[in-house]
C-alpha cells in the first residue's frame, strides 16, 4: 500500500468542494458497554450502535471564497431556519487524486473565529446520521 500525506485531502458537500480546508478528522467507532454481572469470572462486553463524527478546519478566505462558503448549504445547514434542517451529505477524501471516498449524511455546527493577529478561521464539527460508506475505486 502506498503511503500518502494529507496535502491532497479534500471534502465536498454534495458536489461542491469546500475551499481552504487546512485539516479534517474523522472518528468512527462502536461504543462498548460493560455487561459484567456480579460473580462473573470474566468481563462481558456488548457493542452498541455504531457512530461517526469529526471536524473540518480551514482558513476563511477572500470575499469570493467566503461568499461561496457562506452561500453554500454547508453554512446554511447550520443557521436557524435553514432549509436543510442542518443535514448535509459530506464526502471525505484522504487524497483527492485517488478515488477513495468516505461519505454519508451529517449534521453540522459551524464556528467562525476572527483574531487580529492571525488569519480568520472556520471550524465545522459534524455528527453522522445513518451509515458511513467507504468506496475505493481503482
C-alpha positions, -999 to +999 in steps of 0.1 A: +000+000+000+013+034-010+017+060+018+001+093+014+001+127+031-029+149+038-018+176+013-043+164-013-071+158+012-105+172+002-141+175+014-171+180-007-205+190+005-226+172-021-206+180-053-192+213-041-156+213-029-152+232+005-125+258-001-094+264+020-095+234+043-064+231+064-072+198+081-100+174+089-106+144+111-130+115+113-138+094+143-158+062+135-165+039+164-186+012+180-192+022+216-187-008+240-208-013+272-197-033+302-224-060+308-204-078+335-226-091+364-215-096+400-200-130+404-188-133+367-152-146+364-145-125+333-159-093+320-186-093+294-188-065+268-216-056+244-213-035+213-237-006+209-249+013+179-221+025+156-214+062+152-192+086+134-183+123+138-154+147+131-144+182+123-132+203+095-109+233+099-099+259+074-089+295+066-118+318+060-107+331+026-111+362+004-145+377-004-153+353-033-143+322-013-162+334+018-193+341-003-191+305-017-187+291+018-215+312+034-239+309+005-234+271+003-257+247+021-226+238+041-231+270+061-268+274+056-273+240+071-262+254+105-283+286+105-316+288+123-344+282+098-321+268+072-339+248+045-318+217+051-325+214+088-288+211+095-282+179+074-258+177+045-240+150+026-203+150+031-176+133+010-144+130+030-114+122+007-080+115+023-064+121-012-084+138-039-061+123-065-074+088-057-110+075-059-112+068-021-143+084-006-159+081+028-194+096+026-227+100+044-252+124+058-242+145+088-254+174+109-231+204+113-221+230+138-202+260+123-178+284+141-161+314+126-130+327+145-117+363+139-085+374+155-064+405+146-032+385+149-039+356+126-059+346+095-097+342+100-106+305+105-136+284+104-144+251+122-173+228+113-180+199+136-201+171+121-221+142+135-231+114+112-266+102+108-270+068+092-242+048+076-208+060+067-200+044+033-165+038+020-157+034-016-123+027-032-123+026-069-091+017-088 
